[in-house]
Amino acid sequence: MFARPGDDVFIWDRLANVAVGVRVAARNTVAKAIKYNVKGPNGYDVFHRHCMLELEAELEVVEFIAAVDEFMDFTAFTRSRREPEQLAGRRYFERRLFDKLLVCEGARIEELRAAGREFDRS
């Protein structure tokens, strides 16, 4: 991700996996979230394909576009003006912000699931 910023890669993280699984289930109107794993039918290749679809959908959201713009402005001092193609470009920042969004969503989903289990026990 950092060594080759032009490659379309996404964070392979428990929380991101939860968020993408829920997003894809909602998009496909199925009740159960997809679970991604290293040794099964839903490996990184499937996760990556789903992330690409979800990122493209996110790029239609005005607030997300504005957040990418703000993030790029904030980090402008790190990018070269002479050779920007060799460093992180807009697509890199879109993916990084999307990764961060997925981790936050995953954390919230897990909080809500835990709260639901607590509610069921009471």
DSSP file (Angstrom, degrees, kcal/mol; ACC not computed):
  #  RESIDUE AA STRUCTURE BP1 BP2  ACC     N-H-->O    O-->H-N    N-H-->O    O-->H-N    TCO  KAPPA ALPHA  PHI   PSI    X-CA   Y-CA   Z-CA
    1    1 A M              0   0    0      0, 0.0     6,-0.1     0, 0.0     8,-0.1   0.000 360.0 360.0 360.0 -44.8    0.0    0.0    0.0
    2    2 A F        +     0   0    0      1,-0.1    86,-0.1     2,-0.1     0, 0.0   0.828 360.0  50.5 -89.3 -33.7    2.8    2.4    0.9
    3    3 A A  S    S+     0   0    0      1,-0.3    -1,-0.1     2,-0.1     0, 0.0   0.827 125.9  26.0 -73.6 -31.1    5.5    1.1   -1.3
    4    4 A R  S >  S+     0   0    0      1,-0.1     3,-2.0     3,-0.1    -1,-0.3  -0.646  70.1 172.9-131.4  75.5    3.4    1.0   -4.4
    5    5 A P  T 3  S+     0   0    0      0, 0.0    84,-0.1     0, 0.0     4,-0.1   0.660  73.9  64.6 -63.5 -16.7    0.7    3.7   -3.9
    6    6 A G  T 3  S+     0   0    0     80,-0.1     2,-0.3     2,-0.1    81,-0.0   0.627  81.6  96.8 -81.2 -12.3   -0.6    3.3   -7.4
    7    7 A D  S <  S-     0   0    0     -3,-2.0     2,-1.6    -6,-0.1    -3,-0.1  -0.576  81.6-122.0 -79.9 138.3   -1.8   -0.2   -6.8
    8    8 A D        +     0   0    0     -2,-0.3     2,-0.3    87,-0.0    -1,-0.1  -0.620  56.3 146.0 -79.9  88.6   -5.5   -0.7   -6.0
    9    9 A V        -     0   0    0     -2,-1.6     2,-0.3    -4,-0.1     3,-0.0  -0.904  31.1-155.2-122.8 155.3   -5.1   -2.5   -2.6
   10   10 A F        -     0   0    0     -2,-0.3     2,-0.2    88,-0.0    86,-0.1  -0.911  32.5 -89.1-128.7 155.4   -7.3   -2.4    0.5
   11   11 A I        -     0   0    0     -2,-0.3     2,-1.0     1,-0.1     0, 0.0  -0.423  30.0-147.5 -64.6 130.2   -6.6   -3.0    4.1
   12   12 A W        +     0   0    0     -2,-0.2     2,-0.3     4,-0.1    -1,-0.1  -0.826  46.0 142.7-100.7  93.0   -7.2   -6.6    5.1
   13   13 A D     >  -     0   0    0     -2,-1.0     4,-2.9     1,-0.1     5,-0.2  -0.954  62.2-118.5-139.0 147.2   -8.4   -6.0    8.6
   14   14 A R  H  > S+     0   0    0     -2,-0.3     4,-2.0     1,-0.2     5,-0.1   0.908 115.4  45.2 -54.6 -46.4  -11.1   -7.6   10.8
   15   15 A L  H  > S+     0   0    0      2,-0.2     4,-2.3     1,-0.2    -1,-0.2   0.895 113.3  49.0 -69.3 -39.7  -13.1   -4.4   11.1
   16   16 A A  H  > S+     0   0    0      2,-0.2     4,-2.7     1,-0.2     5,-0.3   0.902 109.7  53.5 -64.7 -39.5  -12.8   -3.6    7.4
   17   17 A N  H  X S+     0   0    0     -4,-2.9     4,-2.4     1,-0.2    -2,-0.2   0.912 109.0  49.0 -60.3 -42.7  -13.9   -7.2    6.6
   18   18 A V  H  X S+     0   0    0     -4,-2.0     4,-2.1    -5,-0.2    -2,-0.2   0.941 112.6  47.7 -61.3 -47.9  -17.0   -6.7    8.9
   19   19 A A  H  X S+     0   0    0     -4,-2.3     4,-2.5    83,-0.2    -2,-0.2   0.920 113.7  45.4 -63.1 -45.8  -17.9   -3.4    7.3
   20   20 A V  H  X S+     0   0    0     -4,-2.7     4,-2.9     1,-0.2     5,-0.3   0.909 110.9  54.6 -66.1 -40.4  -17.6   -4.7    3.7
   21   21 A G  H  X S+     0   0    0     -4,-2.4     4,-1.8    -5,-0.3    13,-1.3   0.897 112.1  43.4 -58.6 -41.0  -19.5   -7.8    4.5
   22   22 A V  H  X S+     0   0    0     -4,-2.1     4,-2.4    11,-0.2    -2,-0.2   0.900 113.4  51.6 -71.5 -41.4  -22.4   -5.8    5.8
   23   23 A R  H  X S+     0   0    0     -4,-2.5     4,-2.6     2,-0.2    -2,-0.2   0.928 111.8  46.2 -60.5 -45.9  -22.3   -3.3    2.9
   24   24 A V  H  X S+     0   0    0     -4,-2.9     4,-2.3     2,-0.2    -1,-0.2   0.897 111.6  51.6 -66.7 -40.1  -22.4   -6.1    0.3
   25   25 A A  H  <>S+     0   0    0     -4,-1.8     5,-2.6    -5,-0.3     4,-0.3   0.922 111.9  47.1 -61.4 -43.4  -25.2   -7.9    2.1
   26   26 A A  H ><5S+     0   0    0     -4,-2.4     3,-1.0     3,-0.2    -2,-0.2   0.914 111.6  50.6 -64.4 -42.6  -27.2   -4.7    2.2
   27   27 A R  H 3<5S+     0   0    0     -4,-2.6    -1,-0.2     1,-0.2    -2,-0.2   0.875 116.4  41.1 -62.6 -37.2  -26.5   -4.0   -1.5
   28   28 A N  T 3<5S-     0   0    0     -4,-2.3    -1,-0.2    -5,-0.2    -2,-0.2   0.350 110.5-124.1 -92.8   5.6  -27.6   -7.5   -2.4
   29   29 A T  T < 5 +     0   0    0     -3,-1.0     2,-0.4    -4,-0.3    -3,-0.2   0.896  61.3 142.0  49.5  49.5  -30.6   -7.4    0.0
   30   30 A V      < -     0   0    0     -5,-2.6    -1,-0.2    -6,-0.1    -2,-0.1  -0.903  53.0-135.2-114.8 150.6  -29.5  -10.5    1.9
   31   31 A A  S    S+     0   0    0     -2,-0.4     2,-0.5     2,-0.1    -1,-0.1   0.808  83.1  66.6 -76.1 -30.6  -29.9  -10.8    5.7
   32   32 A K  S    S-     0   0    0     -7,-0.1    -2,-0.1     1,-0.0     2,-0.1  -0.803  80.6-125.8-103.8 131.9  -26.5  -12.3    6.5
   33   33 A A        -     0   0    0     -2,-0.5     2,-0.2     1,-0.1   -11,-0.2  -0.355  30.2-107.3 -68.6 148.2  -23.3  -10.4    6.1
   34   34 A I        -     0   0    0    -13,-1.3     2,-0.5   -14,-0.1   -13,-0.1  -0.560  28.7-145.7 -74.1 138.7  -20.5  -12.0    4.0
   35   35 A K        -     0   0    0     -2,-0.2     2,-0.3   -14,-0.1     7,-0.2  -0.943  10.5-152.7-109.6 126.2  -17.6  -13.3    6.1
   36   36 A Y        +     0   0    0     -2,-0.5     2,-0.3   -22,-0.1     7,-0.2  -0.725  20.0 168.1 -96.9 146.1  -14.1  -13.0    4.5
   37   37 A N    >   -     0   0    0      5,-2.3     3,-0.5    -2,-0.3    10,-0.1  -0.982  42.1-122.5-153.5 161.2  -11.3  -15.4    5.3
   38   38 A V  T 3  S+     0   0    0     -2,-0.3     2,-0.5     1,-0.2     6,-0.2   0.890 107.1  41.3 -73.6 -40.0   -7.9  -16.3    4.0
   39   39 A K  T 3  S+     0   0    0      3,-0.1    -1,-0.2     4,-0.1     4,-0.0  -0.464 107.3  58.3-110.5  59.3   -8.6  -20.0    3.5
   40   40 A G  S <  S-     0   0    0     -3,-0.5     3,-0.4    -2,-0.5    -3,-0.1  -0.910  98.8 -70.0-163.1-169.7  -12.0  -20.1    2.0
   41   41 A P  S    S+     0   0    0      0, 0.0     2,-0.5     0, 0.0     5,-0.1   0.723 120.2  57.5 -70.6 -20.3  -14.3  -19.1   -0.8
   42   42 A N  S    S+     0   0    0     -7,-0.2    -5,-2.3     4,-0.1    -3,-0.1  -0.516  77.6 146.8-110.7  63.9  -14.3  -15.4    0.3
   43   43 A G     >  -     0   0    0     -2,-0.5     4,-2.5    -3,-0.4     3,-0.5   0.039  68.7 -69.3 -83.0-165.5  -10.6  -14.6    0.3
   44   44 A Y  H  > S+     0   0    0      1,-0.2     4,-3.5     2,-0.2     5,-0.2   0.838 128.9  61.0 -60.6 -33.9   -8.8  -11.4   -0.5
   45   45 A D  H  > S+     0   0    0      2,-0.2     4,-2.0     1,-0.2    -1,-0.2   0.911 110.1  40.6 -61.5 -41.7   -9.8  -11.6   -4.2
   46   46 A V  H  > S+     0   0    0     -3,-0.5     4,-2.4     2,-0.2    -2,-0.2   0.922 115.9  51.0 -69.9 -44.6  -13.5  -11.5   -3.4
   47   47 A F  H  X S+     0   0    0     -4,-2.5     4,-2.7     1,-0.2    -2,-0.2   0.921 110.5  49.9 -57.1 -45.5  -12.9   -8.9   -0.7
   48   48 A H  H  X S+     0   0    0     -4,-3.5     4,-2.5     2,-0.2    -1,-0.2   0.924 109.7  50.0 -60.5 -46.9  -11.0   -6.7   -3.1
   49   49 A R  H  X S+     0   0    0     -4,-2.0     4,-1.8    -5,-0.2    -1,-0.2   0.909 113.0  46.9 -59.0 -43.1  -13.7   -7.0   -5.8
   50   50 A H  H  X S+     0   0    0     -4,-2.4     4,-2.5     1,-0.2    -1,-0.2   0.885 110.4  52.7 -67.6 -38.7  -16.3   -6.0   -3.2
   51   51 A C  H  X S+     0   0    0     -4,-2.7     4,-3.1     1,-0.2     5,-0.2   0.909 106.5  53.3 -62.3 -41.5  -14.1   -3.1   -2.0
   52   52 A M  H  X S+     0   0    0     -4,-2.5     4,-2.2     1,-0.2    -1,-0.2   0.920 110.9  46.4 -60.8 -43.0  -13.8   -1.8   -5.5
   53   53 A L  H  X S+     0   0    0     -4,-1.8     4,-1.8     2,-0.2    -1,-0.2   0.920 115.1  46.2 -63.9 -43.7  -17.6   -1.8   -5.9
   54   54 A E  H  X S+     0   0    0     -4,-2.5     4,-2.4     2,-0.2    -2,-0.2   0.876 111.2  52.0 -69.3 -37.0  -18.1   -0.1   -2.6
   55   55 A L  H  X S+     0   0    0     -4,-3.1     4,-2.1     2,-0.2    -1,-0.2   0.928 108.2  51.2 -63.8 -43.9  -15.4    2.5   -3.2
   56   56 A E  H  < S+     0   0    0     -4,-2.2    -1,-0.2    -5,-0.2    -2,-0.2   0.892 111.2  48.4 -61.0 -38.6  -17.0    3.4   -6.6
   57   57 A A  H >< S+     0   0    0     -4,-1.8     3,-1.5     1,-0.2    -1,-0.2   0.904 109.8  52.2 -65.6 -40.7  -20.3    3.9   -4.8
   58   58 A E  H >< S+     0   0    0     -4,-2.4     3,-2.0     1,-0.3     6,-0.2   0.832  98.4  65.3 -65.0 -31.5  -18.6    6.0   -2.1
   59   59 A L  T 3< S+     0   0    0     -4,-2.1    -1,-0.3     1,-0.3    -2,-0.2   0.518  94.8  60.3 -71.5  -3.0  -17.1    8.2   -4.8
   60   60 A E  T <  S+     0   0    0     -3,-1.5     2,-0.6    -5,-0.1    -1,-0.3   0.475  84.6  96.1 -94.5  -6.8  -20.7    9.2   -5.7
   61   61 A V    <>  -     0   0    0     -3,-2.0     4,-2.2    -4,-0.2     3,-0.4  -0.765  67.8-149.1 -92.6 121.2  -21.2   10.7   -2.2
   62   62 A V  H  > S+     0   0    0     -2,-0.6     4,-2.4     1,-0.2     5,-0.2   0.874  96.6  53.1 -56.6 -42.3  -20.6   14.4   -2.0
   63   63 A E  H  > S+     0   0    0      1,-0.2     4,-2.1     2,-0.2    -1,-0.2   0.868 108.8  49.6 -65.0 -36.3  -19.3   14.2    1.7
   64   64 A F  H  > S+     0   0    0     -3,-0.4     4,-2.3    -6,-0.2    -1,-0.2   0.931 110.3  49.8 -68.2 -44.3  -16.8   11.5    0.8
   65   65 A I  H  X S+     0   0    0     -4,-2.2     4,-2.3    -7,-0.2    -2,-0.2   0.918 111.9  49.0 -58.9 -44.3  -15.4   13.5   -2.1
   66   66 A A  H  X S+     0   0    0     -4,-2.4     4,-2.5     1,-0.2    -1,-0.2   0.887 109.2  52.6 -63.6 -38.9  -15.1   16.6    0.1
   67   67 A A  H  X S+     0   0    0     -4,-2.1     4,-2.5     2,-0.2    -1,-0.2   0.890 108.8  49.8 -65.3 -38.7  -13.3   14.6    2.7
   68   68 A V  H  X S+     0   0    0     -4,-2.3     4,-2.8     2,-0.2     5,-0.2   0.931 110.4  50.7 -63.9 -44.5  -10.8   13.3    0.1
   69   69 A D  H  X S+     0   0    0     -4,-2.3     4,-2.4     1,-0.2    -2,-0.2   0.926 112.5  46.1 -58.0 -45.6  -10.2   16.9   -1.0
   70   70 A E  H  X S+     0   0    0     -4,-2.5     4,-2.5     2,-0.2    -1,-0.2   0.902 112.3  50.6 -64.4 -41.7   -9.6   18.0    2.6
   71   71 A F  H  X S+     0   0    0     -4,-2.5     4,-1.7     2,-0.2    -2,-0.2   0.909 111.5  48.0 -63.2 -42.9   -7.3   15.1    3.3
   72   72 A M  H  < S+     0   0    0     -4,-2.8     4,-0.3     2,-0.2    -2,-0.2   0.902 111.7  49.9 -65.5 -41.1   -5.3   15.8    0.1
   73   73 A D  H >< S+     0   0    0     -4,-2.4     3,-1.1    -5,-0.2     4,-0.3   0.915 109.7  51.7 -61.7 -42.5   -5.1   19.5    1.1
   74   74 A F  H 3< S+     0   0    0     -4,-2.5     3,-0.3     1,-0.2    -1,-0.2   0.852 117.0  38.5 -62.5 -36.0   -3.9   18.6    4.6
   75   75 A T  T >< S+     0   0    0     -4,-1.7     3,-2.2     1,-0.2     4,-0.4   0.239  80.4 112.8-100.6  12.6   -1.2   16.3    3.2
   76   76 A A  G X   +     0   0    0     -3,-1.1     3,-1.5    -4,-0.3    -1,-0.2   0.816  67.6  66.3 -57.0 -32.5   -0.1   18.5    0.2
   77   77 A F  G 3  S+     0   0    0     -3,-0.3    -1,-0.3    -4,-0.3    -2,-0.1   0.690  96.3  57.5 -64.9 -16.3    3.3   19.2    1.8
   78   78 A T  G <  S+     0   0    0     -3,-2.2     2,-0.4     2,-0.1    -1,-0.3   0.584  93.3  81.2 -89.4 -10.2    4.2   15.5    1.4
   79   79 A R  S <  S-     0   0    0     -3,-1.5     2,-0.3    -4,-0.4    10,-0.0  -0.777  76.8-125.7-104.9 141.6    3.7   15.4   -2.4
   80   80 A S        -     0   0    0     -2,-0.4     7,-0.1     3,-0.2     6,-0.1  -0.597   6.5-154.8 -80.1 139.5    6.1   16.5   -5.0
   81   81 A R  S    S+     0   0    0     -2,-0.3    -1,-0.1     1,-0.1    -2,-0.0   0.735  92.7  52.4 -82.2 -24.9    4.8   19.0   -7.6
   82   82 A R  S    S+     0   0    0      1,-0.2     3,-0.1     2,-0.1    -1,-0.1   0.871 124.1  19.1 -82.0 -37.5    7.4   17.8  -10.2
   83   83 A E    >   +     0   0    0      1,-0.1     3,-1.3     2,-0.0     4,-0.5  -0.438  68.0 152.6-132.2  60.1    6.7   14.1  -10.2
   84   84 A P  G >   +     0   0    0      0, 0.0     3,-1.0     0, 0.0    -1,-0.1   0.784  68.2  66.8 -65.0 -26.1    3.3   13.4   -8.7
   85   85 A E  G 3  S+     0   0    0      1,-0.3     4,-0.1    -3,-0.1   -79,-0.1   0.750  98.3  53.7 -67.9 -20.9    2.7   10.2  -10.6
   86   86 A Q  G <  S+     0   0    0     -3,-1.3    -1,-0.3     2,-0.1     2,-0.2   0.623 112.2  49.0 -85.9 -12.8    5.5    8.5   -8.7
   87   87 A L  S <  S-     0   0    0     -3,-1.0     2,-0.2    -4,-0.5    -8,-0.1  -0.494 112.2 -51.3-113.9-174.6    4.0    9.5   -5.4
   88   88 A A        -     0   0    0     -2,-0.2     2,-0.1     4,-0.1    -1,-0.1  -0.417  59.3-172.7 -65.1 123.2    0.5    9.1   -3.9
   89   89 A G    >>  -     0   0    0     -2,-0.2     4,-1.7   -84,-0.1     3,-0.5  -0.361  44.9 -76.5-103.3-172.2   -2.1   10.6   -6.2
   90   90 A R  H 3> S+     0   0    0      1,-0.2     4,-2.5     2,-0.2     5,-0.2   0.876 127.7  57.0 -55.8 -42.8   -5.8   11.1   -5.7
   91   91 A R  H 3> S+     0   0    0      1,-0.2     4,-2.3     2,-0.2    -1,-0.2   0.884 104.8  53.1 -60.4 -37.9   -6.7    7.5   -6.1
   92   92 A Y  H <> S+     0   0    0     -3,-0.5     4,-2.7     1,-0.2    -1,-0.2   0.937 110.2  47.0 -60.7 -46.9   -4.4    6.6   -3.3
   93   93 A F  H  X S+     0   0    0     -4,-1.7     4,-2.4     1,-0.2     5,-0.2   0.849 109.5  54.2 -67.1 -34.1   -6.0    9.1   -1.0
   94   94 A E  H  X S+     0   0    0     -4,-2.5     4,-2.3     2,-0.2    -1,-0.2   0.942 112.1  44.4 -62.0 -46.8   -9.5    7.8   -1.9
   95   95 A R  H  X S+     0   0    0     -4,-2.3     4,-2.8     2,-0.2    -2,-0.2   0.917 113.4  50.0 -65.4 -43.2   -8.5    4.3   -1.0
   96   96 A R  H  X S+     0   0    0     -4,-2.7     4,-2.2     2,-0.2    -1,-0.2   0.922 113.3  45.4 -63.4 -43.6   -6.8    5.3    2.2
   97   97 A L  H  X S+     0   0    0     -4,-2.4     4,-2.3     2,-0.2    -1,-0.2   0.889 112.2  52.2 -66.9 -37.8   -9.8    7.3    3.3
   98   98 A F  H  X S+     0   0    0     -4,-2.3     4,-2.5    -5,-0.2    -2,-0.2   0.916 107.9  52.1 -62.2 -43.4  -12.1    4.5    2.3
   99   99 A D  H  X S+     0   0    0     -4,-2.8     4,-2.2     1,-0.2    -2,-0.2   0.927 110.3  48.2 -56.5 -46.0  -10.0    2.1    4.4
  100  100 A K  H  X S+     0   0    0     -4,-2.2     4,-2.2     1,-0.2    -1,-0.2   0.892 110.2  51.8 -63.3 -39.9  -10.3    4.3    7.4
  101  101 A L  H  X S+     0   0    0     -4,-2.3     4,-2.8     1,-0.2    -1,-0.2   0.908 108.9  51.0 -62.1 -42.7  -14.1    4.6    6.8
  102  102 A L  H  X S+     0   0    0     -4,-2.5     4,-3.0     2,-0.2   -83,-0.2   0.907 108.7  50.6 -63.1 -41.9  -14.4    0.8    6.7
  103  103 A V  H  X S+     0   0    0     -4,-2.2     4,-2.2     2,-0.2    -1,-0.2   0.919 112.6  46.7 -62.9 -43.0  -12.5    0.4   10.0
  104  104 A C  H  X S+     0   0    0     -4,-2.2     4,-2.1     2,-0.2    -2,-0.2   0.923 113.9  47.8 -64.2 -44.1  -14.8    3.0   11.7
  105  105 A E  H  X S+     0   0    0     -4,-2.8     4,-2.8     1,-0.2    -2,-0.2   0.924 110.9  51.8 -61.6 -44.2  -17.9    1.3   10.3
  106  106 A G  H  X S+     0   0    0     -4,-3.0     4,-2.4     1,-0.2    -1,-0.2   0.896 108.7  50.6 -60.7 -41.0  -16.6   -2.1   11.3
  107  107 A A  H  X S+     0   0    0     -4,-2.2     4,-2.1     2,-0.2    -1,-0.2   0.922 112.2  46.9 -62.7 -43.9  -16.0   -0.9   14.9
  108  108 A R  H  X S+     0   0    0     -4,-2.1     4,-2.6     2,-0.2    -2,-0.2   0.904 110.4  52.3 -66.1 -41.1  -19.5    0.6   15.1
  109  109 A I  H  X S+     0   0    0     -4,-2.8     4,-2.6     1,-0.2    -1,-0.2   0.928 110.3  48.6 -60.0 -45.1  -21.1   -2.6   13.6
  110  110 A E  H  X S+     0   0    0     -4,-2.4     4,-2.5     2,-0.2    -1,-0.2   0.885 110.1  51.8 -64.2 -37.3  -19.3   -4.7   16.3
  111  111 A E  H  X S+     0   0    0     -4,-2.1     4,-2.4     2,-0.2    -2,-0.2   0.930 111.7  46.7 -61.9 -44.9  -20.5   -2.3   19.0
  112  112 A L  H  X S+     0   0    0     -4,-2.6     4,-2.1     2,-0.2    -2,-0.2   0.889 111.8  50.5 -66.3 -39.1  -24.1   -2.6   17.8
  113  113 A R  H  X S+     0   0    0     -4,-2.6     4,-2.1     2,-0.2    -1,-0.2   0.923 111.6  48.2 -63.4 -43.3  -23.9   -6.3   17.6
  114  114 A A  H  X S+     0   0    0     -4,-2.5     4,-2.3     1,-0.2    -2,-0.2   0.902 110.8  51.0 -63.9 -41.0  -22.5   -6.5   21.1
  115  115 A A  H  X S+     0   0    0     -4,-2.4     4,-2.4     1,-0.2    -1,-0.2   0.878 108.8  52.2 -63.6 -37.4  -25.2   -4.2   22.4
  116  116 A G  H  X S+     0   0    0     -4,-2.1     4,-2.3     2,-0.2    -2,-0.2   0.891 108.8  49.5 -65.5 -39.6  -27.8   -6.5   20.7
  117  117 A R  H  X S+     0   0    0     -4,-2.1     4,-1.5     2,-0.2    -2,-0.2   0.902 111.5  49.5 -66.0 -39.6  -26.4   -9.5   22.4
  118  118 A E  H  X S+     0   0    0     -4,-2.3     4,-1.1     1,-0.2    -2,-0.2   0.908 110.8  50.0 -63.1 -41.8  -26.5   -7.7   25.8
  119  119 A F  H  < S+     0   0    0     -4,-2.4     3,-0.5     1,-0.2    -2,-0.2   0.900 108.2  53.1 -64.1 -40.8  -30.1   -6.7   25.1
  120  120 A D  H  < S+     0   0    0     -4,-2.3    -1,-0.2     1,-0.2    -2,-0.2   0.833 107.9  51.5 -64.0 -32.5  -31.0  -10.3   24.3
  121  121 A R  H  <        0   0    0     -4,-1.5    -1,-0.2     1,-0.2    -2,-0.2   0.733 360.0 360.0 -77.2 -22.2  -29.5  -11.5   27.6
  122  122 A S     <        0   0    0     -4,-1.1    -1,-0.2    -3,-0.5    -2,-0.2   0.488 360.0 360.0 -88.1 360.0  -31.5   -9.0   29.7
